[in-house]
Amino acid sequence: MLRLFRQFARRLDFRRGARTDRQLRTTRAKHAQFVSFLEQCGFRPHDVDRYERSLQRRRVAKAVLICGAAAVVAWIALESAQALAIF
C-alpha cells in the first residue's frame, strides 16, 4: 500500500508544481516547439516522411491484429456456446 502511495505521489510531482510533457502526453511528437524550430531552420537529418509512413503502417498492422484476435475470440466463444447447446 505504501508503495502505491509513493508511486502516486511521484506522478503528482509536487516539487516542480507541474507535470512534465512526458506525463501529460498532450502531443505525439515530443518537444513539438523544438521540432518546429528545427524545421524552420532547414534541419532534416533523415527522411521523416518515410519514418512517419512506417509508423502509420505499424499502427494499421496493430489495429488489424487486434481486430483479428477479437474476431477469433468471438468465433471460439460462439462455437463453444453452440457446442454446449447441443449437449
C-alpha positions as CSV (number, residue, x, y, z in Angstrom):
1,M,0.0,0.0,0.0
2,L,2.8,2.3,0.9
3,R,4.5,1.6,-2.5
4,L,1.3,2.6,-4.4
5,F,1.1,5.8,-2.4
6,R,4.7,6.6,-3.3
7,Q,4.1,6.0,-6.9
8,F,1.0,8.2,-6.9
9,A,2.9,11.0,-5.1
10,R,5.7,10.7,-7.7
11,R,3.3,11.1,-10.5
12,L,1.8,14.3,-8.9
13,D,5.3,15.8,-8.8
14,F,4.8,18.4,-6.1
15,R,8.4,19.7,-6.3
16,R,8.1,21.3,-9.7
17,G,4.4,22.2,-9.3
18,A,3.5,20.9,-12.8
19,R,3.7,17.7,-14.7
20,T,6.2,17.2,-17.5
21,D,5.2,16.7,-21.1
22,R,6.1,13.0,-20.9
23,Q,3.4,12.5,-18.2
24,L,0.8,14.7,-19.8
25,R,1.2,13.1,-23.2
26,T,-0.5,16.0,-24.9
27,T,1.3,15.6,-28.2
28,R,2.5,12.6,-30.2
29,A,5.7,14.5,-31.1
30,K,7.9,15.1,-28.1
31,H,9.2,18.7,-27.8
32,A,7.0,20.0,-30.6
33,Q,8.3,23.6,-30.3
34,F,11.8,22.4,-30.7
35,V,10.9,20.3,-33.7
36,S,9.2,23.2,-35.4
37,F,12.2,25.4,-34.7
38,L,14.5,22.8,-36.4
39,E,12.2,22.6,-39.4
40,Q,12.2,26.4,-39.8
41,C,16.0,26.3,-39.8
42,G,16.0,23.6,-42.5
43,F,17.5,20.9,-40.3
44,R,16.2,17.5,-41.5
45,P,18.7,14.7,-40.7
46,H,16.7,11.9,-42.4
47,D,13.6,11.3,-44.4
48,V,10.9,12.0,-41.8
49,D,8.1,11.2,-44.2
50,R,9.4,7.6,-44.7
51,Y,9.6,7.2,-40.9
52,E,6.1,8.6,-40.5
53,R,4.8,6.1,-43.1
54,S,6.5,3.2,-41.3
55,L,4.8,4.4,-38.0
56,Q,1.4,4.5,-39.9
57,R,1.9,1.0,-41.2
58,R,2.7,-0.2,-37.7
59,R,-0.5,1.4,-36.4
60,V,-2.6,-0.2,-39.1
61,A,-0.9,-3.6,-38.6
62,K,-1.6,-3.4,-34.9
63,A,-5.2,-2.5,-35.4
64,V,-5.7,-5.3,-37.9
65,L,-4.0,-7.8,-35.5
66,I,-6.2,-6.6,-32.6
67,C,-9.4,-6.9,-34.7
68,G,-8.4,-10.3,-36.0
69,A,-7.7,-11.5,-32.5
70,A,-11.1,-10.2,-31.3
71,A,-12.8,-12.0,-34.2
72,V,-11.0,-15.3,-33.4
73,V,-12.0,-15.0,-29.7
74,A,-15.6,-14.2,-30.7
75,W,-15.7,-17.1,-33.1
76,I,-14.4,-19.5,-30.4
77,A,-16.9,-18.3,-27.9
78,L,-19.8,-18.7,-30.4
79,E,-18.7,-22.2,-31.4
80,S,-18.3,-23.2,-27.7
81,A,-21.8,-21.9,-26.9
82,Q,-23.2,-23.8,-29.9
83,A,-21.4,-27.0,-28.8
84,L,-22.7,-26.7,-25.2
85,A,-26.3,-26.0,-26.5
86,I,-26.2,-29.3,-28.4
87,F,-25.4,-31.3,-25.2
